[in-house]
Amino acid sequence: MERVLALVLPLFLGLLQQSRGGPLKVEPREPVVVVAIGGSMQLTCRLACEGRKAASVQWRGLDTSLGAVQSGPGSSVLSVRNASLSTAGTRVCVGSCGNLTFQQTVKLLVFAFPDQLTVSPVALVAGLDQKVACTAHNVTPTDPDALSLSLLLGDRELEGVQALGRDEEEEPQEGQDMLFRVTERWLLPPLAPSTLYCQATMRLPGLQLSHHQPIPVLHSLTSWEPPVTISLEATLEQGSTHSPWSPGKLGNSSAGPCLPEIHKSPVPGGLELLCEVACGPGVAVRWTQAPGDLAAYERREAGARAWLSVLWAACNPEGWFQCRLDPGGQMASLYLVPEICSPPTSGALWTGSLVLGLLLLVFLTYRLWKCCWAHQLLGPPPPPGPN
């Protein structure tokens, strides 16, 4: 009996393994296959039957009326072209040899990770505690296990930083795919003059991609030509080498990427900043950062142009002004140092000074009157007598 079981059991286990998909082969072999938005790929499923049995193979889980599945004797090819987020999901290959049926599943994961990193501010000052933010634009998925942001000094992660939080916002899109911008903020320790790098890394099954954006650490920003001479643009390099998708290109592609610019013009008592972009219709710019509180500045926005007034008499702190292009997420930055900063005269201080002056005038008038009145009462002094 034991010898019979020893012979039958391996045969039974072999049949069980085949019924779970033993002879059914899928290429690529990974259970999770990733493809970039706009990318293409093929999934091939094959089955070879023993003897003269004809193998039947078919992909399921996709609308075959699209013509994306081509099946033949013993094989079936599923083609994915111009992938979108709706392409993601589970695909099932079903094959049969006579009465035996086999099945293999593949999960398609669609991602977006263009080389679109921006930093704020675009430069730092050595020796100061400062905050910095790094943003990855038009990305998905966004969970921290898939997308991570970090700061590098050289080839190592910067030490001594304090994480201030992570934000995720939906990017304005013209298409159906919902993409996001992910921002991470840190408080930095004092640094020596050098160059930091914001690194964004996308980790998916069988895939790891990284992009970098430099952040110069300067000796001093105010040592440059005053009062307003620094105009650093956080430009975006469009089109990742790992993905053919580049949604940040707007307007006429032959004219290069669409980037905002900041112009300055003097006005009585300060400056007027103009952020504008020369692109096709459907784009807009807006101010996103200013020293102190952005709401304290007078602003006007009209599509591809946005104005902001800077009054020196208002004692605005020096720092970075930044505007942003939507859609696309490109940014431009400008560093300002006020020419004049006249502290405002308090109304209470002016009133107090006036009251004090009036009291002093009354006191002096009273003393003068009292002196004259005493002199009149006593009369002139008697003449000196004869010796």
Helices and strands as residue ranges (DSSP letters): H 2-19, E 25-27, E 32-36, E 41-46, E 55-60, G 64-66, E 69-72, E 75-80, G 85-87, E 89-97, E 100-111, E 117-120, E 124-125, E 130-139, E 147-153, E 156-157, E 162-170, E 180-188, E 194-204, E 207-218, G 253-255, E 261-267, E 270-276, E 284-289, G 294-296, E 298-302, E 305-311, G 312-314, E 319-326, E 331-336, H 347-378
